Amino acid sequence: MSISIKIENFEGPFDLLLYLIKKNKMEIYDIKIHDITTQYLDYINNMKEMDLDITSEFIVIAATLLEIKSKMLLPKENIDNEDTEEDPRKYLMDKLIEYKKFKKVADWLKEKEKTSEIMFSKKPEIIEDNKATNYNTEELLQGITILKLFNIYNNLITIYNNKMNTGNTIEREIPIDRFKVEDKIEELSKRIHEEKRIIFSKIMNECKNKIEIVVSFLALLELIKLRIVSVVQECNFEEIYIEEIKNNEE
């Protein structure tokens, strides 16, 4: 006997099937196909009476249930092969088990999203090295002018500020990757060929976000690997220059 079904907001036909299986206290591996099919069709008829849109997915599963039901009603040709004959419900059982796994993962991720909204990431901190050093102050500051010292200080402050988290909002949508390593390789190769020599920091400063910086850096490493460009740095912490390697250079 069919039960009266309350119209729920199910995410799809498999969601409805799991609801019916749980409501009837059945096991996925032992579905009473006659009862489930009857109740499933009653649900679709109720949707029609309420003028609700029935998607093609619900109709496809309804046809599948009817097919399985008809196969189970047919008499078996060979009784000896009854145990070896494949259960007509197997396709449906496999799909339900797979859907149930993804549903659990989706519920887990949904809970994680709720907890992440009240989490705040810790800002990076500068850990000072208090170990004694044997550096000679005069040798260390040799050739350092006030202007150069100011530029070093300004660069350090800029790097420190860039590491700070200015906002704790979490994006709810994953943006599409707009930057590809292949495109950056072509772009950098063409630019270096035209300008012959370019400063690495200039390329980084022209990037719009951190993703573009990472992609640009990977593209540069690939150009170095392919021996299309070479990099030169006169001393530590100085500017890095990128130069094109001519065809006749080894």
C-alpha positions in Angstrom: 0.0 0.0 0.0 1.4 3.4 -1.0 2.1 6.0 1.6 1.1 9.7 1.4 4.2 11.7 0.6 4.7 15.2 1.8 6.2 17.4 -1.0 9.8 18.2 0.0 12.5 20.2 -1.7 14.6 17.4 -2.9 17.9 18.1 -4.7 17.2 15.4 -7.3 15.7 12.0 -7.9 18.4 10.1 -6.0 17.8 12.4 -3.0 14.1 11.4 -3.2 15.0 7.7 -3.4 17.2 7.9 -0.4 14.4 9.6 1.5 12.0 6.9 0.6 14.4 4.1 1.5 15.1 5.7 4.9 11.4 6.3 5.5 10.5 2.7 4.7 13.4 1.5 6.9 15.0 -0.4 4.0 18.6 -1.2 3.1 20.1 0.0 -0.1 21.3 -3.5 -0.8 17.8 -4.9 -0.3 15.4 -2.5 -1.9 11.7 -3.5 -2.2 11.4 -2.2 -5.8 7.6 -2.5 -5.9 7.0 -0.3 -2.9 9.7 2.3 -3.9 8.5 2.5 -7.5 4.8 3.0 -6.4 5.8 5.7 -3.9 8.2 7.4 -6.3 5.4 7.6 -9.0 3.0 9.0 -6.4 5.5 11.7 -5.6 5.7 12.7 -9.3 1.9 12.7 -9.6 1.7 15.0 -6.6 4.2 17.3 -8.2 2.0 17.4 -11.4 -1.1 18.2 -9.3 0.7 21.1 -7.6 1.9 22.4 -11.0 5.5 21.9 -10.0 8.2 21.6 -12.7 9.4 18.0 -13.1 12.9 17.8 -14.4 14.0 15.2 -16.9 16.1 13.5 -14.2 13.0 12.5 -12.2 11.4 11.1 -15.3 14.5 9.1 -16.3 14.7 7.5 -12.9 11.0 6.8 -13.0 11.5 4.9 -16.3 14.4 3.1 -14.8 12.4 2.0 -11.8 9.6 0.7 -14.0 12.1 -1.2 -16.1 13.7 -2.8 -13.0 10.2 -3.7 -11.7 9.2 -5.3 -15.0 12.4 -7.4 -15.1 11.8 -8.7 -11.5 8.3 -9.7 -12.4 9.4 -11.8 -15.4 9.8 -15.5 -14.7 13.3 -16.9 -14.6 14.2 -19.2 -17.5 16.7 -21.3 -15.7 16.2 -22.0 -12.0 19.7 -23.4 -11.7 21.3 -20.1 -12.7 19.2 -18.1 -10.3 22.1 -17.3 -8.0 24.4 -16.4 -10.8 22.0 -14.1 -12.6 22.7 -10.4 -12.0 20.2 -8.6 -9.8 18.3 -6.0 -11.9 18.5 -3.6 -8.9 22.3 -3.6 -9.0 22.6 -0.5 -11.3 20.3 1.5 -9.1 22.1 0.3 -5.9 25.5 1.4 -7.3 24.2 4.8 -8.2 22.5 5.3 -4.8 25.7 4.3 -3.0 27.8 6.7 -5.1 25.3 9.5 -4.6 25.2 8.9 -0.8 29.0 9.2 -0.7 29.0 12.6 -2.5 26.1 13.8 -0.4 28.0 13.1 2.8 31.1 14.9 1.4 28.9 17.9 0.4 27.3 18.0 3.9 30.8 17.9 5.5 32.0 20.7 3.3 28.9 22.7 4.1 29.7 22.4 7.8 33.3 23.4 7.2 32.0 26.5 5.4 30.0 27.5 8.4 32.9 27.1 10.8 35.3 28.9 8.5 33.2 32.0 8.6 34.2 32.5 12.3 37.9 31.7 11.8 40.5 34.4 11.5 44.0 33.7 10.2 47.0 34.7 12.1 49.0 37.5 10.6 52.7 36.7 9.8 55.2 37.8 12.3 58.8 38.7 11.9 61.0 36.4 14.0 64.2 38.1 14.9 67.4 36.1 15.0 69.1 37.0 18.3 72.2 34.8 17.7 75.4 36.7 17.9 77.2 37.2 14.5 80.8 37.9 13.6 80.0 40.5 11.0 82.3 43.5 10.9 80.0 46.5 10.9 82.4 48.6 8.8 82.7 45.9 6.1 79.0 45.3 6.1 78.2 49.0 5.6 81.0 49.6 3.1 79.6 51.3 0.0 76.2 51.8 1.5 74.8 55.3 1.0 71.9 57.0 2.8 69.8 56.7 -0.4 70.6 53.0 -0.9 69.8 52.4 2.8 66.5 54.2 2.4 65.6 52.1 -0.6 66.4 48.9 1.2 64.3 50.0 4.2 61.4 51.0 1.9 61.5 47.7 0.1 61.5 45.7 3.4 58.5 47.7 4.6 56.6 47.1 1.4 57.3 43.4 1.5 56.2 43.3 5.2 52.9 45.1 4.4 52.2 42.9 1.4 52.3 39.9 3.7 49.6 41.3 6.0 46.1 40.0 5.7 44.0 43.2 5.1 40.7 41.2 5.1 39.4 38.0 6.6 36.5 37.5 4.1 36.4 34.1 2.4 35.5 34.0 -1.2 32.4 31.8 -1.8 33.1 31.4 -5.5 36.3 29.9 -6.9 37.5 32.2 -9.7 38.5 30.8 -13.0 42.2 30.8 -13.7 42.8 33.8 -16.0 46.6 33.3 -16.2 48.3 30.4 -17.8 52.0 29.6 -17.8 52.0 29.0 -21.5 50.5 32.5 -22.2 53.0 34.1 -19.8 55.9 32.4 -21.5 54.8 33.8 -24.9 54.2 37.2 -23.4 57.5 37.4 -21.5 59.5 36.0 -24.4 58.1 38.6 -26.8 58.6 41.4 -24.4 62.2 40.5 -23.6 63.0 40.1 -27.3 61.7 43.7 -27.9 63.3 45.3 -24.8 66.5 43.1 -24.8 66.9 43.7 -21.0 64.3 44.1 -18.3 64.2 44.3 -14.5 62.5 41.4 -12.8 60.9 43.6 -10.1 59.3 45.6 -12.9 57.5 42.5 -14.2 56.3 41.6 -10.7 55.0 45.1 -9.9 52.9 45.1 -13.1 51.1 41.9 -12.0 47.5 42.5 -10.8 47.5 39.8 -8.0 49.6 37.1 -6.4 48.3 34.4 -8.8 49.7 36.4 -11.7 53.0 36.8 -9.9 53.3 33.1 -9.3 52.5 32.3 -12.9 54.9 34.9 -14.2 57.7 33.5 -12.0 57.0 29.9 -13.3 57.0 31.2 -16.9 60.4 32.9 -16.2 61.9 29.7 -14.8 60.7 27.8 -17.9 62.3 30.4 -20.2 65.6 30.0 -18.3 65.3 26.2 -18.6 64.8 26.5 -22.3 67.8 28.8 -22.5 65.8 31.6 -24.1 66.7 34.1 -21.4 69.4 34.5 -18.7 69.2 36.3 -15.4 72.0 38.5 -13.9 72.3 39.9 -10.4 75.4 41.9 -9.4 75.2 41.1 -5.7 72.8 40.0 -3.0 69.5 41.9 -2.7 70.2 43.9 -5.8 67.9 44.1 -8.9 67.7 41.0 -11.1 68.0 41.7 -14.8 66.6 39.4 -17.4 68.4 39.3 -20.8 67.7 37.5 -24.0 70.1 34.8 -25.1 71.2 35.2 -28.6 71.1 32.3 -31.0 74.8 32.1 -31.3 75.4 32.0 -27.6 75.9 28.7 -25.8 
